[in-house]
Amino acid sequence: MIASMICGLLMSLLIILSFSIMQDKKPHFRIGPSMQKNLLSD
């Protein structure tokens, strides 16, 4: 069970890192700005 939890955490970290990298390289990317606006509005 511990191994599965660690794997889940690593996957989530990879997803967050990939999103941040895409936002840095492609500021005009559709998902980036819209997600940032949603986070700021909330």
Sequence and secondary structure as in RCSB ss.txt:
>XXXX:A:sequence
MIASMICGLLMSLLIILSFSIMQDKKPHFRIGPSMQKNLLSD
>XXXX:A:secstr
 HHHHHHHHHHHHHHHHHHHHHHHH TT SHHHHHHHHHHH 
